[in-house]
Structures are given as C-alpha cells and as structure tokens.
C-alpha cells in the first residue's frame, strides 16, 4: 500500500493526497479562557458547557468594561474549518475575536460545535441552533439569566450572527432556521445526501423570540458553492467528509430545494469577500442573490488578500479596514473615531 502524502493540515487535522483524514492534537495548543485577566483593559473570556452529552461548549468574550452600566450588542459567532476542523480557541481565531470584541465593542459568544466526519452535517447546524436557543433562554430570563455576563452586559435586542468560511455558512443557515422555522431531517446514514430541510415542530421553532432580536448577519469569506462549476477534487472531498455533496442545499443555499431567500424576512447582511480567495465568485453570487431578492445587504471587498487573511496574516495592512467595517456594521452608533488604522493594527 502506497504511503500517504500530506496535502494540507489544519490546527487539528491532516488531509492526505488520498483525501483521508487524521485527527491530531491542536498545534499550537488552544488558548485557555481567562475570565479574570490581570488588566481591566484586556478582553475577558469564559468557557461554558452547551451540551455535555454532545461535548459542545460556548466561549464568551467580554469587552473591557469602561462603564459599569454599559451594555454591548451580542455576536453569536461560528468558527470556520470546512466543517471538519478548527476552533474559536485556536490562537489566531481567539486573537481576532478579542480584537473585534474590544473595538466594536461587542460581547461575543462563540460556539464549539461537533465536527465532521465523526459528526456529519447537520450536526454543526443543530449545535449552533442549540447555542442560538441558549441565547433566547437568556433573553427570556432577563435579569435572572443563568449567565451574569449576558444579563449584566449583553443587549440581546442587538444580536448578530456571524462566522468565517464554514462558520459563515452556518450563520446563514441558522438565520434561515430562525426566520423560516425550517429545520433538518436525517434521511439516511448512508450516501452523501443524508439530510434535508424540512418543516419542524412549532414547539422548537422560535416564532416568538422574547427580547432577542437578530439585527444582522455577518458572512466572512462564505464557504458556499452557489451552483458555480469551479471546484477542486480537494474541495469536493471535504464536502463529502462533511456528509453532503457540493450540490446539496447546505452547500448551495441558492439551490431550488433550499429555503427561499426571496420569501424569508431576513435581517441585514454583511458579505465580506477577498479578491484572491478561491471562493470570491461565490461570495459575489450570494451577495447578488440577496440584493436581487430585495434584502438589505452590504458587500465589503479586501483587495489582494486570500481566504481568511485576517486569521492567517493578522498584521496585513488590509486588516484594519476589514475590522472597521465589521465594527461599523455591529455598532454603527458607537463613537469610534479612535478606531483608525493605528488603533486597529
């Protein structure tokens, strides 16, 4: 048997030239949460279990508290990794989210969801919807919410969904679930198309959100196919590892059998693309579909940058403008004259 050659590695997996995967320990190690940093000017972070049976968790990032009674918008964030890898506790992801939390400012709730191929789609969607419903429960509980960071500092009437790459894919599907009340049905454990959209019981769909209001959705370099023909064998295999084909509505939200964007009362979207990203045409296609459907949508383009450059090259000269755009979308009324290139660099 021929020896496998490494094709690429992520923080916690290796993909080989025969498209098999090996799960490995995170390298570098994950950044531990720090709920009580030494300096009040540093973003605090807190780890919470979401579903102990499934092994999922939440990481909260609290901006520096400059005012005792200050309430921040809340961003429910989903990390990328092609559904097979990644974590928001990876050093690059954690550093970016801390920077965003501080400069927006925004209270971030990031989700550690189950990964494929051990847990194929729609497992990641189900976990992230569970995180969304956890936020809803905090909203309904008000001052008696189980998490004091949310009850004391979070403004859930200004909630946002967001993510990068596969996390952007998740953000859109969670938004569609929340708006349309359509969930996921597992048809078979065999074959690629093992799950589909379906109507779900009204008891678990969120028609009445209490004080939780989703104001916007942030898609950073979204991991969609959008029906475009351009593809590589590696990408096709990664989608197969996630449990679906590249034509499935999970991969292509514009597919005929996907929930209709036209009919959904979606909040405003920010779609961020990078000109050297292999997925840039798909980001443009999705932006155009939202615009053609009459939805509120903004497009932000980072020139001469690749996929998730804000994580891979955090010192790039294009990161400050990108980060500023996210901050303006989340907190447009925040006085951030000081958030220029020098303060964001």
C-alpha positions in Angstrom: 0.0 0.0 0.0 1.4 3.3 -1.1 2.4 5.7 1.7 0.0 8.7 2.0 1.4 12.2 1.3 0.2 15.1 3.4 -1.9 17.5 1.3 -2.5 20.1 4.0 -3.0 20.4 7.7 -5.3 22.5 9.8 -4.8 23.1 13.5 -6.3 19.8 14.5 -6.3 17.5 11.4 -4.2 16.4 8.4 -5.7 15.8 4.9 -3.8 13.4 2.8 -3.5 13.0 -1.0 -5.9 10.1 -0.9 -8.3 12.5 0.8 -8.3 10.6 4.0 -8.2 12.5 7.3 -6.3 12.1 10.6 -7.4 13.9 13.7 -4.4 15.3 15.6 -4.0 17.4 18.8 -4.3 21.1 18.2 -0.9 22.6 17.4 -0.3 25.2 18.7 -2.4 24.4 21.8 -5.8 26.0 22.2 -5.8 29.3 24.1 -7.3 28.8 27.6 -10.2 31.0 28.7 -9.3 33.8 31.1 -12.4 35.1 32.9 -10.4 37.5 35.2 -7.5 39.0 33.2 -4.9 41.0 35.2 -5.7 44.2 33.4 -9.2 45.7 33.0 -8.2 46.8 29.5 -8.0 43.2 28.3 -10.9 41.2 26.9 -12.1 38.5 29.4 -13.1 35.1 28.2 -15.2 32.4 29.8 -15.9 28.8 28.8 -19.3 27.3 29.4 -20.8 23.9 28.6 -23.5 23.9 26.0 -24.5 20.2 25.7 -22.3 18.0 27.8 -23.7 14.8 26.2 -22.6 16.1 22.7 -19.4 17.7 24.0 -20.3 21.1 22.8 -19.4 24.4 24.5 -19.5 28.2 24.3 -16.7 30.7 24.7 -17.8 34.2 25.8 -15.6 37.2 25.2 -16.4 40.3 27.2 -15.0 43.7 26.1 -13.1 45.9 28.6 -15.8 47.5 30.8 -15.2 51.2 30.5 -18.6 52.0 32.1 -20.2 50.0 34.9 -23.7 50.0 33.3 -22.5 49.6 29.7 -24.4 47.0 27.7 -22.9 45.6 24.5 -24.5 44.1 21.4 -24.1 40.3 21.3 -22.5 38.4 18.4 -23.1 34.7 18.1 -20.0 33.6 16.2 -19.2 30.3 14.4 -15.6 29.4 13.5 -14.5 28.1 10.1 -12.7 24.9 9.1 -14.7 23.3 6.3 -16.9 21.6 9.0 -14.0 19.2 9.7 -11.6 21.3 11.8 -11.0 24.5 13.6 -11.9 26.0 16.9 -12.6 29.6 18.1 -9.9 28.8 20.8 -7.2 28.5 18.2 -4.7 31.2 18.8 -5.4 33.1 15.6 -9.2 32.9 16.0 -9.1 33.9 19.6 -6.8 36.9 18.9 -9.1 38.1 16.1 -12.3 37.7 18.2 -10.6 39.6 21.1 -9.7 42.4 18.8 -13.3 42.5 17.4 -14.8 42.3 20.9 -12.7 45.2 22.1 -13.0 47.6 19.1 -16.7 47.1 18.1 -17.3 46.7 21.1 -19.4 43.6 21.2 -20.0 40.7 23.6 -19.1 37.6 21.6 -20.5 34.1 22.2 -18.5 31.6 20.0 -19.6 28.0 19.6 -17.5 24.9 19.7 -19.7 22.6 17.6 -19.2 19.0 16.6 -17.0 18.3 13.6 -17.3 16.0 10.6 -16.6 13.3 9.5 -17.2 11.9 13.0 -20.4 14.1 13.1 -21.6 14.8 9.6 -24.0 17.6 8.8 -26.5 18.7 10.0 -24.7 18.1 13.4 -22.9 21.5 13.2 -26.1 23.3 12.4 -28.0 21.6 15.2 -25.3 22.5 17.7 -25.3 26.2 16.6 -29.1 26.4 16.7 -28.9 25.0 20.2 -26.5 27.9 21.0 -29.0 30.3 19.5 -31.7 28.9 21.6 -29.5 29.2 24.7 -29.2 32.9 24.0 -33.0 33.0 23.6 -33.4 31.4 27.0 -31.1 34.1 28.5 -33.2 36.7 26.9 -36.5 35.3 28.2 -34.9 35.0 31.7 -33.9 38.7 31.7 -32.1 39.8 34.9 -32.4 36.2 36.3 -30.5 34.7 33.3 -28.1 31.9 34.3 -25.1 33.7 32.9 -24.2 37.0 34.6 -22.1 38.3 31.7 -25.2 38.1 29.4 -27.7 39.5 32.0 -25.4 42.3 33.1 -23.5 43.4 30.0 -25.4 41.9 27.0 -28.1 43.7 24.9 -29.9 40.9 23.2 -32.2 43.3 21.4 -29.0 43.9 19.3 -28.0 40.4 18.4 -25.9 39.4 15.4 -25.0 36.1 13.8 -21.6 35.7 12.1 -18.8 33.5 11.1 -15.9 32.9 8.7 -15.7 30.3 5.9 -17.8 27.3 7.1 -18.9 29.5 10.0 -20.4 31.9 7.6 -22.3 29.1 6.0 -23.6 28.2 9.5 -24.5 31.8 10.2 -26.8 31.9 7.2 -28.4 28.6 7.8 -29.1 29.5 11.5 -30.6 32.8 10.3 -32.8 30.9 7.8 -33.9 28.5 10.5 -34.8 31.3 12.9 -36.8 33.1 10.3 -38.5 30.3 8.3 -38.9 27.7 11.1 -37.5 25.0 8.9 -35.0 22.5 10.3 -33.2 19.4 9.2 -34.3 15.8 8.6 -31.8 12.9 8.5 -33.0 10.6 5.7 -30.2 8.0 5.9 -26.9 7.4 7.4 -25.6 6.1 4.0 -24.9 8.1 1.0 -23.9 11.7 0.6 -27.3 13.4 0.7 -28.2 12.1 4.2 -30.0 15.2 5.4 -32.5 17.7 4.0 -34.5 20.8 5.0 -38.0 20.1 6.4 -40.7 21.8 8.5 -40.1 21.4 12.2 -42.4 21.3 15.2 -43.6 24.8 16.2 -42.6 23.9 19.8 -38.9 24.1 18.9 -39.0 26.8 16.2 -38.6 30.3 17.6 -41.5 32.4 16.3 -41.6 34.4 19.5 -38.1 35.5 20.4 -38.8 37.5 23.6 -36.2 40.2 23.9 -33.8 38.5 21.4 -33.7 40.4 18.1 -31.3 39.5 15.3 -30.2 42.8 13.8 -27.8 41.4 11.2 -25.8 38.5 9.8 -22.0 38.7 9.0 -20.6 36.3 6.4 -16.8 36.4 6.1 -15.5 34.6 3.0 -18.5 32.3 3.0 -18.0 28.6 2.3 -20.8 28.1 -0.3 -20.8 26.6 -3.8 -23.8 28.7 -5.1 -24.1 26.4 -8.0 -20.9 27.5 -9.7 -18.9 25.0 -11.7 -15.5 25.9 -10.3 -14.3 23.3 -7.9 -11.3 21.1 -7.0 -11.1 17.5 -6.0 -9.9 18.6 -2.5 -13.0 20.7 -2.0 -15.3 18.0 -3.3 -13.8 15.5 -0.9 -14.0 18.0 2.0 -17.7 18.4 1.3 -18.1 14.6 1.2 -16.3 14.4 4.5 -18.9 16.9 5.9 -21.7 14.5 4.8 -23.2 16.2 1.7 -22.4 16.8 -1.9 -21.5 20.2 -3.4 -25.0 20.4 -4.9 -26.8 19.9 -1.6 -28.7 22.9 -0.3 -26.3 23.0 2.7 -23.5 23.8 0.3 -25.6 25.7 -2.2 -28.2 28.0 -0.4 -29.4 29.1 -3.8 -30.4 25.6 -4.9 -34.1 25.1 -5.9 -34.8 22.9 -2.9 -33.2 25.3 -0.4 -35.5 27.5 1.7 -36.3 30.6 -0.3 -34.3 33.7 0.4 -36.9 35.7 -1.5 -39.6 34.7 0.9 -37.6 35.0 4.1 -37.8 38.2 6.2 -34.1 38.3 6.7 -32.2 40.9 8.6 -29.4 43.0 7.0 -26.4 41.0 5.8 -22.7 42.0 5.5 -20.9 39.8 3.0 -17.1 40.2 3.1 -15.0 38.8 0.3 -11.3 38.8 -0.6 -10.2 39.1 -4.3 -7.6 36.3 -4.1 -9.9 33.9 -2.2 -10.9 30.9 -4.3 -14.5 31.4 -3.1 -14.7 35.0 -4.1 -17.1 34.5 -7.0 -19.4 32.5 -4.8 -19.4 35.3 -2.2 -20.4 37.7 -5.0 -23.1 35.3 -6.3 -24.6 35.1 -2.8 -24.4 38.9 -2.3 -26.2 39.4 -5.7 -28.9 36.9 -4.8 -29.7 38.8 -1.6 -29.7 42.1 -3.5 -31.9 40.7 -6.3 -34.3 39.5 -3.6 -34.6 43.0 -2.2 -32.8 42.2 1.0 -30.7 44.7 2.9 -27.1 43.7 2.1 -23.6 45.2 2.1 -20.6 43.9 0.3 -17.1 44.6 1.6 -14.1 43.6 -0.6 -10.5 43.2 0.7 -8.1 43.5 -2.3 -5.1 41.3 -2.9 -5.9 39.1 0.0 -6.8 35.4 0.3 -9.2 33.3 2.2 -9.5 34.2 5.9 -6.4 36.5 5.6 -7.5 38.2 8.9 -6.5 34.9 10.7 -3.6 33.8 8.5 -1.9 37.2 8.1 -3.2 39.3 11.1 -0.6 42.1 10.5 -1.7 42.7 6.9 -2.3 46.3 6.1 -5.8 45.4 5.0 -6.9 44.0 8.3 -7.7 47.4 9.9 -10.2 48.4 7.2 -11.8 45.0 7.3 -12.2 45.1 11.1 -13.5 48.7 10.9 -16.2 47.5 8.5 -17.3 44.8 10.9 -17.3 47.3 13.8 -19.5 49.7 11.9 -22.0 47.0 11.0 -22.3 45.8 14.5 -22.2 49.1 16.4 -22.9 51.9 13.9 -23.6 54.5 16.6 -20.5 53.8 18.7 -18.1 56.6 18.9 -15.0 55.0 17.3 -13.1 57.9 15.9 -10.1 56.4 17.5 -10.6 53.1 15.7 -8.3 54.1 12.8 -5.5 52.1 11.4 -3.2 52.8 14.3 -5.7 51.6 16.9 -6.8 48.5 15.0 -3.3 47.5 13.9 
